[in-house]
Amino acid sequence: MYPNINRPWVEAYLRAALEVDGQKMPERIVAAREAVAGRFRDLEGNSDHHAERHEMQSALAALTSLQDETRIWPTAAITHSMTTLLPKLRHKNAAKGAAMTYSGKKV
């Protein structure tokens, strides 16, 4: 999709798309959007670069999706862990503790 990674907007986009730190994600998204906007300004009045323009539109759409996901992810992650993962972990630990103390011996 992005054959020339040496373009600043592509590098900024990839930094945002590959960021794993949720605290850094919003700033990476903003930087990528600004880099894409800058490239669009560079291409004003130029009728060439159709493929690159299409790639930039796709990158902006992906950044929007990524931004939406980062807005809901912390809430979704906390809700998921509190309602799904913690009860399973408690049940697993309770079963493990019961098995270890069965008849006063470790099993």
LINZI-V569771 format. One record per pair of residues at least 12 apart in sequence whose C-alpha atoms are under 10 Angstrom apart, sorted by the first residue. I is the first residue (numbers start at 1). GAP is how many residues later the second one is. If there is no record, write none. Layout:
# LINZI-V569771
i = {I;I}
gap = {GAP;GAP}
This chain:
# LINZI-V569771
i = {1;1;1;1;1;1;2;2;2;2;2;2;3;3;4;7;7;7;8;8;8;8;8;9;9;9;9;9;9;9;9;9;9;9;9;10;10;10;10;10;10;11;11;12;12;12;12;12;12;12;12;12;13;13;13;13;13;13;13;13;13;13;13;13;13;13;14;14;14;14;15;15;15;15;16;16;16;16;16;16;16;16;16;17;17;17;17;17;17;22;22;22;22;23;25;25;25;26;26;26;26;26;28;29;29;29;29;29;30;30;32;32;32;33;33;33;33;33;35;36;36;36;36;36;36;37;37;39;39;39;40;40;40;40}
gap = {50;51;53;54;57;58;12;49;50;53;54;57;49;52;48;28;29;32;24;27;28;30;31;22;23;24;25;26;27;28;29;30;31;47;50;22;25;26;45;46;49;21;24;16;17;18;19;20;21;22;23;24;15;16;17;18;19;20;21;22;23;43;46;47;49;50;14;15;18;45;13;14;16;17;12;13;14;15;16;17;47;50;51;12;15;42;45;46;49;48;49;51;52;47;41;42;45;37;40;41;44;45;35;31;34;35;37;38;33;37;27;28;31;23;26;27;30;31;21;17;19;20;21;23;24;19;23;13;14;17;12;13;16;17}
